[in-house]
């Protein structure tokens, strides 16, 4: 009986460790290094940047604040992705992100963004930041009004296996997380880099 209980305990621990390690397998070091160099070359904030990994399930944390000096994530939270269902059917829109730069596509756009000026939003805590796409994959961000804002419908903690709500392409976060981002962005004397990856 003792051996049976020991065997069950070992299996339980192994399964739990497997789950934990699967989340930590992803290595963002190349992104961090490229982001640090980009910020240095382009006179952006060199203390931190925002990394959004839309390959992660929308019910899990996938918006990260990365500190260049200490080489670690300072915070993380949920973020929405675009429904991408205006020009074609997208039955997998909850599970898998599709990217499209076209006006009115309601899709997410990958690539680097300069976080621009602070403005009024009718969503969440009534604050938004304009996003200026820096690549061909996201250079319509201003025309599409794809901005960083909060939304009451976005939770402030992981909800996996449930999904976060869909946006029209904006990376929308919880009100609580937006308050943290807003405080940080208001204190920055230089533009902050936001990088959406897939």
C-alpha positions in Angstrom: 0.0 0.0 0.0 2.9 2.4 0.9 4.5 1.7 -2.5 1.2 2.4 -4.3 0.8 5.7 -2.5 4.4 6.6 -3.3 3.9 5.7 -7.0 0.8 7.9 -7.2 2.5 10.8 -5.5 5.5 10.6 -8.0 3.1 10.5 -11.0 1.2 13.5 -9.7 4.4 15.5 -9.1 5.8 14.6 -12.6 2.6 15.6 -14.3 2.5 18.9 -12.4 6.2 19.6 -13.2 5.5 18.8 -16.9 2.8 21.4 -17.0 5.0 24.1 -15.3 8.0 23.5 -17.5 5.9 23.6 -20.7 5.1 27.3 -20.0 8.7 28.1 -19.3 10.2 26.4 -22.3 9.8 29.4 -24.6 13.0 31.4 -24.9 12.6 35.1 -25.7 16.3 36.0 -25.5 16.7 36.8 -29.2 13.7 39.1 -29.0 15.0 40.8 -25.9 18.4 41.3 -27.5 16.9 42.7 -30.7 14.5 44.9 -28.8 17.4 46.3 -26.7 19.4 47.1 -29.8 16.4 48.7 -31.5 15.7 50.9 -28.5 19.3 52.0 -28.4 19.5 52.8 -32.1 16.2 54.6 -32.3 16.2 56.6 -29.1 13.5 54.6 -27.4 13.2 53.9 -23.6 16.2 51.6 -22.8 14.9 50.4 -19.4 12.1 48.2 -20.6 9.8 47.2 -23.4 6.4 45.4 -23.9 6.4 42.0 -25.5 3.0 40.5 -26.7 3.2 36.8 -27.7 0.0 36.0 -29.5 1.0 32.4 -30.1 0.0 31.8 -26.4 -3.6 30.9 -25.6 -5.7 34.1 -25.0 -6.8 32.8 -21.6 -3.1 32.8 -20.4 -0.8 35.7 -19.7 0.8 36.9 -22.9 1.5 40.6 -22.4 4.9 41.0 -20.8 6.9 43.9 -19.4 10.6 43.1 -19.8 13.4 44.8 -17.9 16.6 45.2 -20.0 18.9 45.8 -17.0 17.8 42.9 -14.8 16.9 40.7 -17.7 13.6 39.6 -16.4 9.8 40.1 -16.8 8.5 42.7 -14.3 4.8 41.9 -14.9 2.5 40.0 -17.2 -1.2 39.8 -17.9 -3.9 38.9 -20.5 -4.4 40.7 -23.7 -6.9 40.4 -26.6 -6.4 39.6 -30.2 -8.4 40.6 -33.3 -11.4 38.6 -34.6 -10.1 38.9 -38.2 -13.5 37.9 -39.7 -14.4 40.8 -41.9 -13.0 39.6 -45.3 -13.4 35.9 -44.8 -14.9 33.4 -42.3 -12.6 32.7 -39.3 -14.1 29.8 -37.4 -10.9 29.4 -35.3 -10.7 33.1 -34.3 -10.9 32.3 -30.6 -8.1 29.7 -30.7 -5.7 30.9 -33.3 -4.6 34.5 -34.2 -4.7 35.6 -37.8 -2.8 38.7 -38.9 -3.8 41.2 -41.6 -2.7 44.8 -42.1 -5.8 45.8 -44.2 -8.1 48.6 -43.1 -11.3 47.2 -41.5 -10.0 43.7 -41.3 -10.4 43.5 -37.5 -7.2 41.5 -37.4 -4.2 41.7 -35.2 -1.0 43.0 -36.7 2.5 41.7 -35.8 5.7 43.7 -35.5 7.2 46.5 -33.6 5.2 49.6 -32.6 6.1 52.9 -31.1 3.7 53.7 -28.3 2.6 57.3 -29.0 0.6 59.9 -27.3 -1.9 59.4 -24.5 -5.5 60.1 -25.4 -9.1 59.7 -24.2 -10.7 56.3 -24.7 -14.4 55.4 -24.4 -13.3 52.0 -23.2 -12.1 50.8 -19.8 -10.3 53.4 -17.7 -10.9 56.0 -20.5 -7.2 56.0 -21.5 -5.6 54.9 -24.7 -2.2 55.1 -26.3 -1.8 55.6 -30.0 0.3 52.8 -31.7 2.5 53.7 -34.6 3.4 50.6 -36.7 7.1 50.5 -37.6 6.9 47.7 -40.1 5.1 46.8 -43.3 3.0 44.3 -41.3 1.5 47.0 -39.0 1.9 50.4 -40.7 -1.9 50.9 -40.9 -2.3 51.0 -37.1 -3.1 54.7 -36.9 -5.6 54.6 -39.8 -7.2 51.6 -38.2 -7.2 53.2 -34.8 -5.5 50.1 -33.4 -4.5 51.4 -29.9 -3.5 50.2 -26.5 -6.4 50.5 -24.1 -8.3 48.6 -21.4 -11.7 46.9 -21.6 -14.0 45.9 -18.7 -14.5 42.5 -20.4 -10.8 41.5 -20.1 -10.0 39.7 -16.8 -7.0 40.6 -14.6 -5.9 37.0 -14.2 -5.6 33.9 -16.3 -8.8 32.2 -17.3 -7.5 29.3 -19.3 -9.1 27.1 -20.7 -11.6 29.9 -21.4 -10.6 32.6 -23.9 -10.3 36.3 -23.6 -12.8 38.4 -25.6 -12.0 39.3 -29.2 -11.1 42.8 -30.3 -11.0 44.6 -33.7 -7.2 44.3 -33.7 -6.4 46.3 -30.5 -4.2 44.8 -27.8 -6.8 45.4 -25.0 -5.9 44.6 -21.4 -7.7 44.6 -18.1 -8.5 47.9 -16.3 -6.1 47.0 -13.5 -3.2 46.2 -15.8 -3.8 49.3 -17.9 -3.5 51.5 -14.8 0.0 50.0 -14.2 0.9 50.5 -17.9 -0.4 54.0 -17.9 1.6 55.0 -14.8 4.7 53.6 -16.3 4.2 55.2 -19.7 3.4 58.6 -18.3 6.8 58.6 -16.5 8.8 57.6 -19.6 10.6 60.5 -21.2 11.3 58.4 -24.4 8.9 56.4 -26.5 8.4 52.8 -25.4 8.6 49.8 -27.7 5.7 47.4 -28.0 6.5 44.2 -30.0 3.7 41.8 -31.0 5.0 38.4 -32.1 3.3 35.3 -33.3 
